[in-house]
């Protein structure tokens, strides 16, 4: 799969997922590992959009504990998912340290270039990519 297909598939909009799912071949169940830095919230809307699809989600909640974030990153990589979704800076950095082959999509990461998570915003390189709702250059507009 390509980076754009991952972003379309994980964009948390119910309308985008069926398009990406139809492009898949066969009835293979895709596995998404999700590393969430915050507290456990199973009713979160972004997960609800994926529940009824042909996807297995392995969700781990770190509760803000840095040691737990690292341990969960190792656990999720060990599951060999098709893609890993990491929310916030600490989970994204932890997962990236654990794998250079499994595609990683991260959200809500501040200054990903400065933190070394991606090389550049327009061409992140490696196995890591993202989508953002807010970008620093928009602050003055």
Protein Blocks (a to p, Z undefined) as FASTA:
>chain_A
ZZklmmmmmnopaklmmmmmmmpgcjbdcddddddfbdcdfkbmklmmmmmmccdddddd
eklpaklmmmmmmmmmmnopabdcdedjklmmmmmmmpckbccddehiahkllnomambf
klngpjbdcddfbdfklmmZZ
